[in-house]
């Protein structure tokens, strides 16, 4: 196996600073020239180009024949790795080549990748390097990659995560598709939302061109938790022919992460960007977020869906303003008609009899969809264990716990939970 750097007792052989970096890059270029007879030049890249490494990693793991292993970088460092593949039909451990400490090339495309180990006194970090035989080859590869990522994102969701360790992007598979029929919502609201989406992602954009409407839209879904906002979003992700990205606002959201999210979203456009818990946007980041949604930094082709349980906490400038969130839709606690429809969607009739179904609908006023689903699970478990269900007892128990959560009085004796 070709190796770029081999261990030696000679201290002059150490790779430090720019001379060491130049030696490694030169060694990688020499290995590529020896393999393909072409000169590969390095290109600057950073974490914002997440999709480059996502597709490359997928190709290495799946042993894509277009990717060839060219060389190992450091002779004494590992070049193989393993992982638990929980997405396989039968979850198994898989061993495959590592991205780190290896040089790979897409021979036909004229593109090479290397994740180079960088050492300090106590740890190993990695520097990402992309090389190409010409600017044209790089441009062609990036366009091909964008098309691949767009189609890949039809079956996966791009998730943006923020925390103490920084900003992370990752692709997550859609575990279960939710059809539009499964979404229980007021008929006129449901029709309006889906119609807006279908117009936006129609192959022909003539509607926007004809009426000179900017090709960007935004809706805000608000209401108490557990009433279908997330279910609606999952249905949209599974039934609209476009990539979907998910971003949950946290106390770590900043102007830098806002820029990274919209840069990635723009490269996937036309696409849907779901912004969860938008009311949690830190005060110091709000003006930057608003400026990103409109003005010179605004990008077309992004359909925004914001969600919040606390609309009163949202900046008034976000709602009912073109280019931001054009429309707001309340997703309230379900009325009797919606509860009746939801009971049917859950197939409650497989657990209880007809008379009890009517009882469920009438006695669950004030319940969220999530609470009705929990009632169904409890009834199914009781049916499975005892062969019968006391639905009245279950509803009474849930109402009791619901009251406790509202009043904060958790103990039967009347003492409140807390510190004294």
C-alpha positions in Angstrom: 0.0 0.0 0.0 1.3 3.4 -1.0 2.1 5.5 2.2 2.8 9.3 2.2 4.7 9.4 5.5 6.7 6.6 7.1 7.9 6.7 10.7 11.7 7.2 11.2 14.0 7.6 14.1 15.4 10.7 12.4 14.0 13.8 14.1 14.4 15.7 10.9 11.7 13.4 9.5 9.1 15.1 11.8 6.3 17.0 10.1 5.8 20.3 11.8 4.4 23.7 10.8 4.2 24.7 7.1 7.2 22.6 6.0 5.5 19.5 7.4 2.2 20.5 5.7 3.9 21.2 2.4 5.6 17.8 2.6 2.3 16.0 3.2 0.4 17.9 0.4 3.3 17.3 -1.9 3.3 13.6 -1.1 -0.4 13.4 -1.7 0.0 15.2 -5.1 2.9 12.8 -6.0 0.7 9.8 -5.2 -2.1 11.1 -7.3 0.2 11.9 -10.2 1.7 8.4 -10.0 -1.8 6.9 -10.1 -3.4 9.0 -12.8 -0.6 11.0 -14.6 -2.3 14.3 -13.7 -1.6 17.2 -11.3 -4.1 17.7 -8.6 -4.2 21.1 -6.8 -5.8 21.7 -3.4 -8.9 23.8 -2.9 -10.0 25.7 0.2 -13.0 24.1 2.0 -14.7 24.5 5.4 -17.5 23.1 7.5 -20.1 25.1 5.5 -19.5 22.6 2.6 -20.9 19.8 4.7 -22.6 18.1 1.7 -19.2 17.5 0.0 -18.2 15.2 2.8 -21.6 13.7 3.3 -21.7 12.3 -0.3 -18.0 11.3 -0.2 -18.5 9.4 3.1 -21.5 7.6 1.7 -19.5 6.6 -1.3 -16.6 5.2 0.8 -18.9 3.3 3.1 -20.9 1.8 0.2 -17.7 1.0 -1.8 -18.8 3.1 -4.8 -16.7 1.8 -7.7 -16.1 5.5 -8.8 -14.0 6.1 -5.7 -10.5 4.6 -5.6 -8.2 4.3 -2.6 -4.9 6.0 -3.6 -2.7 6.0 -0.5 -2.4 5.9 3.3 -1.1 9.1 4.8 0.7 8.0 8.1 1.9 4.5 8.2 1.2 3.8 11.9 -2.3 5.3 12.1 -5.4 3.2 11.4 -7.1 3.2 8.0 -10.1 1.0 8.8 -13.1 1.7 11.0 -16.4 0.0 12.0 -19.9 1.1 12.9 -23.3 -0.3 13.8 -25.6 0.0 10.8 -29.0 0.4 12.4 -30.6 1.3 9.1 -29.9 -2.0 7.5 -32.7 -4.5 7.1 -31.0 -6.6 9.8 -28.9 -4.3 11.9 -25.2 -5.4 11.8 -21.7 -4.1 12.5 -19.9 -3.1 9.3 -16.2 -2.7 8.7 -15.1 -0.2 6.0 -12.2 2.1 5.1 -11.9 5.2 7.2 -12.1 8.7 5.8 -9.2 9.8 8.1 -5.6 9.1 7.2 -6.4 8.1 3.6 -6.3 9.6 0.1 -9.2 8.8 -2.3 -10.0 9.9 -5.8 -12.9 10.0 -8.2 -10.8 9.0 -11.2 -13.2 10.1 -14.0 -14.2 13.3 -12.2 -10.6 14.4 -11.5 -11.4 15.0 -7.8 -9.5 13.7 -4.7 -10.2 13.8 -1.0 -7.9 13.5 2.0 -8.6 13.9 5.7 -5.1 14.6 7.1 -4.2 13.9 10.8 -2.9 16.9 12.6 -1.1 16.3 15.9 -0.7 18.3 19.1 0.8 17.1 22.5 -2.3 15.3 23.6 -4.7 14.6 20.7 -5.2 14.1 17.0 -7.4 16.5 14.9 -8.1 16.3 11.2 -7.7 18.7 8.4 -10.0 18.3 5.4 -8.5 18.6 1.9 -10.1 18.5 -1.5 -8.0 18.5 -4.7 -9.0 18.8 -8.4 -7.2 18.6 -11.7 -8.8 21.8 -12.9 -11.4 24.5 -11.8 -13.7 23.2 -14.5 -13.5 19.6 -13.1 -14.3 21.0 -9.6 -17.3 23.0 -10.9 -18.7 20.0 -12.7 -18.2 17.7 -9.7 -19.9 20.2 -7.4 -22.9 20.4 -9.7 -23.2 16.7 -9.9 -22.9 16.5 -6.2 -25.6 19.1 -5.7 -28.0 17.0 -7.9 -27.2 13.9 -5.9 -27.7 15.6 -2.6 -31.1 17.0 -3.7 -32.3 13.6 -4.6 -30.8 12.0 -1.5 -32.6 14.5 0.6 -35.9 13.3 -0.7 -35.5 10.2 1.5 -33.7 11.9 4.3 -34.0 15.0 6.4 -31.0 17.4 6.8 -30.9 18.2 10.5 -29.1 21.3 11.9 -28.0 20.9 15.5 -26.5 23.5 17.9 -25.0 23.0 21.3 -22.0 23.6 23.5 -19.8 21.8 21.0 -20.8 24.0 18.1 -22.9 23.6 15.0 -23.4 20.2 13.4 -25.2 19.1 10.2 -26.3 15.5 9.6 -28.6 13.5 7.3 -31.2 11.4 9.1 -33.5 8.9 7.4 -37.3 9.4 7.4 -38.3 6.5 9.7 -42.0 6.5 8.7 -43.8 8.4 6.0 -47.0 10.2 7.0 -49.7 10.6 4.4 -51.8 13.7 4.0 -54.9 11.6 4.9 -53.4 10.9 8.3 -53.2 14.6 9.1 -56.3 15.6 11.2 -56.8 19.3 10.7 -59.5 21.8 10.0 -60.4 21.1 6.4 -60.0 24.7 5.0 -56.7 25.2 6.8 -55.3 21.9 5.6 -56.4 22.5 2.0 -54.9 26.0 2.0 -51.5 24.9 3.4 -51.1 21.9 1.0 -52.3 24.0 -2.0 -49.7 26.7 -1.2 -47.0 24.0 -1.1 -48.1 22.3 -4.3 -48.0 25.7 -6.1 -44.5 26.4 -4.8 -43.0 23.1 -5.8 -44.8 22.7 -9.1 -42.3 22.1 -12.0 -43.6 25.2 -13.8 -43.1 28.4 -11.8 -45.4 30.4 -14.1 -47.6 31.3 -11.2 -44.8 33.3 -9.5 -43.6 34.7 -12.8 -47.0 35.7 -14.0 -47.8 37.7 -10.9 -44.2 38.9 -10.2 -44.2 37.2 -6.8 -40.8 36.4 -5.2 -40.1 32.7 -5.3 -40.1 32.3 -1.5 -42.9 31.7 1.0 -43.3 31.2 4.7 -46.0 30.0 7.1 -46.1 29.9 10.9 -47.8 27.1 12.7 -48.7 28.0 16.3 -50.8 26.5 19.1 -50.4 24.3 22.3 -48.1 21.3 22.1 -49.4 17.9 21.0 -52.0 19.0 18.4 -50.4 18.0 15.1 -47.9 20.7 14.2 -45.1 18.1 14.0 -47.3 15.6 12.3 -48.2 18.1 9.6 -44.5 18.9 9.1 -43.7 15.2 8.7 -46.5 14.8 6.2 -45.2 17.7 4.2 -41.7 16.2 4.2 -43.0 12.9 2.9 -45.5 14.1 0.3 -43.8 17.2 -1.3 -41.2 16.5 -4.0 -38.5 18.6 -2.4 -35.7 18.3 0.2 -36.5 19.1 3.8 -34.2 20.6 6.4 -35.0 20.7 10.1 -33.6 23.4 12.5 -34.5 23.7 16.2 -33.8 27.1 17.7 -31.8 26.9 21.0 -30.0 29.3 23.3 -26.9 28.5 21.2 -28.4 30.0 18.0 -26.2 32.8 16.7 -25.6 34.9 13.7 -22.9 32.4 12.6 -25.2 29.4 12.8 -28.0 31.4 11.1 -25.7 32.0 8.2 -24.6 28.4 8.0 -28.2 27.2 8.0 -29.3 29.5 5.1 -26.1 28.8 3.1 -26.9 25.1 3.2 -30.6 25.6 2.5 -29.9 27.8 -0.5 -27.7 25.1 -2.0 -30.6 22.7 -1.8 -33.2 25.1 -3.1 -36.0 24.7 -4.0 -36.5 23.2 -0.6 -38.4 23.3 2.7 -36.7 24.7 5.8 -38.6 23.8 9.1 -37.7 26.1 12.0 -38.9 24.5 15.3 -39.5 26.6 18.4 -38.9 29.9 16.7 -39.9 31.7 19.9 -36.7 30.5 21.5 -34.6 32.7 19.2 -32.0 34.5 21.4 -32.6 38.2 21.7 -29.1 39.1 20.3 -29.7 37.0 17.2 -33.2 38.2 16.2 -32.3 41.2 14.2 -29.7 39.2 12.2 -32.3 36.5 11.6 -34.8 39.1 10.3 -32.2 40.6 8.0 -31.4 37.2 6.6 -35.1 36.6 5.8 -35.3 39.8 3.7 -33.1 42.4 2.1 -29.9 41.7 0.3 -29.2 38.4 2.0 -32.6 36.8 1.2 -32.5 33.8 -1.2 -35.3 32.5 -3.4 -36.5 28.9 -3.5 -36.9 28.4 0.2 -40.3 27.6 1.7 -40.1 28.4 5.4 -42.3 26.6 8.0 -41.9 28.0 11.5 -43.5 26.3 14.6 -44.1 27.7 18.1 -46.1 26.8 21.2 -45.9 30.4 22.3 -46.8 32.9 19.6 -46.9 35.8 22.0 -43.1 35.4 22.5 -42.4 35.9 18.8 -41.1 39.1 17.3 -44.2 40.8 15.7 -42.0 41.7 12.7 -41.9 38.0 11.7 -45.6 37.5 11.1 -47.7 38.6 8.2 -44.9 40.2 6.3 -43.9 39.2 2.8 -40.6 37.3 2.6 -40.7 36.3 6.2 -43.8 34.4 7.5 -46.5 35.4 5.1 -49.3 33.5 6.9 -50.0 32.3 10.4 -52.1 29.2 11.1 -53.4 28.3 14.6 -53.3 24.6 15.4 -55.7 24.5 18.5 -56.9 21.8 20.7 -59.1 19.5 18.6 -62.9 20.0 18.7 -65.4 17.2 18.8 -65.4 16.6 15.0 -61.6 16.4 14.9 -61.4 14.1 17.9 -63.9 11.8 16.1 -61.7 11.8 13.0 -58.6 11.2 15.0 -60.1 8.3 16.9 -60.8 6.6 13.5 -57.3 7.4 12.2 -55.9 5.6 15.3 -58.1 2.6 14.7 -59.5 2.8 18.2 -62.3 0.5 17.1 -59.8 -2.4 17.2 -59.5 -1.9 21.0 -62.9 -0.8 22.2 -66.5 -1.2 21.1 -68.7 1.3 19.3 -70.4 2.8 22.4 -67.1 3.3 24.0 -65.9 5.2 20.9 -68.6 7.8 21.3 -67.6 8.0 25.0 -64.0 8.6 24.1 -65.0 11.5 21.7 -67.3 13.2 24.2 -65.2 12.7 27.3 -61.8 13.9 25.8 -62.7 17.5 25.5 -59.6 19.5 26.3 -57.3 16.6 25.3 -54.6 17.2 22.8 -54.1 14.7 19.9 -51.0 13.5 21.8 -53.1 12.8 24.9 -55.7 10.9 22.9 -53.0 8.8 21.3 -51.6 8.0 24.8 -55.1 7.0 25.8 -55.2 4.6 22.8 -51.8 3.1 23.8 -53.0 2.6 27.4 -56.2 1.0 26.1 -54.3 -1.3 23.7 -52.0 -2.4 26.5 -54.9 -3.1 28.9 -56.7 -5.0 26.2 -53.6 -7.1 25.4 -53.0 -7.8 29.1 -56.5 -8.3 30.5 -58.6 -9.1 27.4 -60.9 -6.1 28.2 -60.7 -2.3 28.6 -62.2 0.0 31.2 -62.1 3.1 29.1 -64.0 5.2 31.7 -61.3 4.4 34.3 -58.5 5.3 31.8 -60.1 8.6 30.8 -60.7 9.5 34.5 -57.1 8.7 35.4 -55.7 10.8 32.5 -57.9 13.8 33.4 -56.7 13.5 37.0 -53.0 13.7 35.9 -53.9 16.5 33.4 -55.4 18.5 36.3 -52.3 17.9 38.4 -50.0 19.1 35.7 -52.0 22.3 35.4 -52.2 23.1 39.1 -48.8 21.8 40.1 -50.4 19.8 42.9 -48.9 16.3 42.3 -49.5 14.8 45.7 -52.8 13.3 46.8 -52.5 14.9 50.2 -52.4 18.3 48.7 -48.7 19.1 49.2 -47.1 20.8 46.2 -44.0 19.5 44.5 -41.1 21.9 45.1 -38.5 23.1 47.5 -39.5 24.6 50.9 
